[in-house]
Amino acid sequence: MSDLVIGVDVGTGSARAGVFDLAGKRLGSATRNIKTWTYNGGDFVEQSSENIWRSCSEAVKEALGDIAKDRVVGISFDATCSLVVLDSSGEPLSVSDEQDSANERNIIVWMDHRSEQEARAVNEKGHSALNTVGGVISPEMEIPKIMWLSKHKPACARGKLFDLADYLTWRASGVNVRSLCTLVCKWNLDADSNGARWNDDFLASVGLSSLRAQCDIGGEFKAPGSELGTLTQKASSDLGLSTTVKVGVGIIDAHAGGIGCVGASQHPMEGRLALIAGTSACHMCSTEQPCFAKGVWGPYWGAMVPGYYLNEGGISAAGQLLDFLVQNHAAYAQIPADQNDYAYLNNHLATMGPSVALLARHVHVDPDFRGNRAPLADPSRLGSVVGLSCDNSMDALAVLYLAAVQSIAYQTRHIVDQLVDSGRAPITEVLITGGLAKNPVFVQTVADALHVNVVLPEEEEAVMLGAAVLGATGAGKFKDVETAMAAMTRPGSTIKPDASLAAFHDAKYACYRKLSAAQSELRGLMGAHGASESSILVVQTNLAGTYRSLGRLEDCIRTQGDVYSGTLKLYGEESRETLGDACNYANALCGLKRYAEARSLLRKTIPVARRVLGENHDLTLRMRWIYAMALYEDSAASLDDLHEAVTTLEETERTARRVMGGTHPLTMGIEGALREAWALLRAHETPPAGDK
């Protein structure tokens, strides 16, 4: 009987394999550790593709155990979004800045931050390709890493480059097809319902115009779970499986966790948020229409569930943050070595008072100890703790740990708020998987802080299960991934929010936002001392956004004006960065009804945008939209002003519809503004009743 599938999950520290039946029941699993090299203060993190493949093979064989290998029909892989470098013949090529004559260290791990300078350079270009990464590319993505390699190790950009999940499916099947998930999410591949394609203009803008000619970065793309073919003879031998086993297109590990748990919900797809919380945390949610949210990655077409757009938020240090704060506290040595650190601390908190959450009411943590992935999208941010004393007891450690847990929940809420404010439907249920899903204090805190139910999937190893779902779909056992999800995933326990704590968490969330704003403000005050002008502008931009979200609009406008002036001075009037900041400044001015100033600014900058970027560029369209709003929203608008607003919006709407389509949020926003402008024009032209 051929009725089993295997999911292989390659995380940061280990490779894990699980054998599942077609109802999602796990029959066996095994884990092998992965070797990692870290140096230069943690900014350089490297692994070995040979070591990872060997770990995967050993884990699969052990997970299979006494199960007949002929029962296995499909396999797929998920992995971290790490960059694998091979030479043109497919052999490992070292990426290391240290001695590595054996070419063993050929993977730049996802958390490696060696390419922060390259990421800043991409962001300063402000290409429209950044619209699908929240406007800001991260050094954790592949394009900045490839730019670093091109500069420092050019031979590494002339062979084959893979995202790790794609490398593993290629190694298994011998078929060089890349996953839409990996390339859309981490390589800036353009994709929509009409297909996928490389954006050569974007690659050229960041100095990689010859990359596709010199290097194999993929030319064929398929959705996760698509069939690739069967195992090669070598792979079947390595894995201990039959050559008849089919390989499904793989996926990024966090996205596999999304597949492994969102199917366990009965809520509409758009109401579900998958939170994959381990060393880091990823937030996955799907929509039928694209949602563009500043500082949040996506919308990515088909990157997790085929047929849906995906938005992805994240926290670079979640479990890692808890480990750091707990293990560096003076009282940490008091935790018995034979007990789990967090089970011990949770039990200790329960002895300290009847309402655990309130114990941390005066301790506040900004969790950006490894930068902010979302929604501020600033890898240079740092963490902080407010409310410490000289107390180094176990009580103090437990409260600090609790405050850090709460900060992760509040940053999750911040990401959700950013998405909802950008037009997506509210989140009605959170599904959690990963290591932190086993921590009851963390799970309850997420439910309480977001005021929604949290569901834990029945299968604890939801990431492995997600990879198995893709293996089952690739083997043809289900017609599509969504059907496989429904058949193989089920809800486990449901954790309801404590309504009595709603006001407390609302108040502490407000403190979290103020603490985040304070960091930006302090960095702004000190930025002139030793920092580059571009770094100062990044800090000021984040500060302006924080002021806006806190309702401090006067401070927002003042800071946004400083950003525009600084960008104009640094890059000149024709820079995409300058034009973008002019647009943001004009929008902020409209928010405070300072319409004349907004119009004056846009009358100077729109002609530059049209000349430099072109009529079809999304920024040009957005600037014309805001200009029209500054005309018709002004209570002192004349008839001529209203006619000009309508004419501008009609032209802009036609262009947006032709270039972006009628369902694009920008097109829909311009259409809404056009309806408002027409209504005001008609009202202005219609004389009051009784007039002759």
Disulfide bonds with the S-S distance in Angstrom:
none
